[in-house]
Amino acid sequence: MSGALIALWIAAGVLFALGLRARRVGVPRGVGTPAPFRVAARLPAPAIVRRIAARPDTLARLRAAGLDAGVSAAAVGRARAGGAVAGMAVGLGLGVAAAPAALLGPVLAVGGYLLPDRWIARHRGRRREAILRDLPDLLDLLGVSVGAGMPLDAALAASATRLEGPLGEELGRTLRDLSLGSPRRKAYEDLAERAGTPELTRAVAALTQADELGAPLRDAVSAQATDMRSAEDAAARERAARAAPKIQLIVALMMVPAVMLVVMAVLISELARQIGVVMGA
């Protein structure tokens, strides 16, 4: 049994080394990809697993997470396939040591397959929060700039230089698309698609309407900024209201038993002292 386990681990190590040495299109190290993602993208996997892992919606997910410039859809597919193979190999290795543990193989394979998507979803959520946090400021800047007589493109450029984070980067990318001759409606629609937030989609609709119909932009963006801040305040109050019962539960489960133990210790100590006095008498 031990010899078979050692042989299995040696074979897994050889396959792992061959996967790392394979000349494939890897994941750049400068895009913040975690080490398990890079390793999984280089692991050898059967062709059928790679075909299943290469889902057509991967590029859209990467764009929504802001990772499409540094991570390719093919690399994500290879990471899914490599994670599934690694999970199954670990499960089989555990099964050699203890037969019932082999049932963990499919579970670990599914977990390894889903880990890249989990990483992309986490980036997408953080990016969406950053965009929503900066969007009211962007709308205020646009309203003030346009109200002062600045052209829309110049107002967008000035706002992009003042904003940091994903929203400023997306504005800069939209301005570059416009400078390269992309139609304005198409550039705005691409901005809304990359951001993937309904709030920014409404702001883009206001920009398109102001550009094509000559509608006043200042009032529209100012009203949207006010509505977004009101919604953010309401969401913060709702989160605070949901947190109160959790805090009370923690107090009830942690602090109350500790206080009761302290009280009981004092009572037992006092009772033991009084009993000792009586027995001594």
Buried (B, 14 or more C-beta within 10 A) or exposed (E): EEEEBEEBEEEBEEBBEEBEEEEEEBBEEEEEBEEBBBBBBBBBBEEEBBEBBBBEEBBBBBBBBBBBEBBBBBBBBBBBBBBBBBBBBBBBBBBBEEEEBBEBBEEBBBBBBBBBBEBBBEBBEEBBEBBBBBBBBBBBBBBBBBBEEBEBBEBBBBBBEEBEEBBBBBBBBBBEBBEEEBEBEEBBBBBBBBBBBEBBBBBBBBBBBBBEEEEEBBEBBBEBBEBBBEEBEEEEEEEEEEEEEEEEEEEEEEEEEEEEEEEEEEEEEEEEEEEEEEEEE
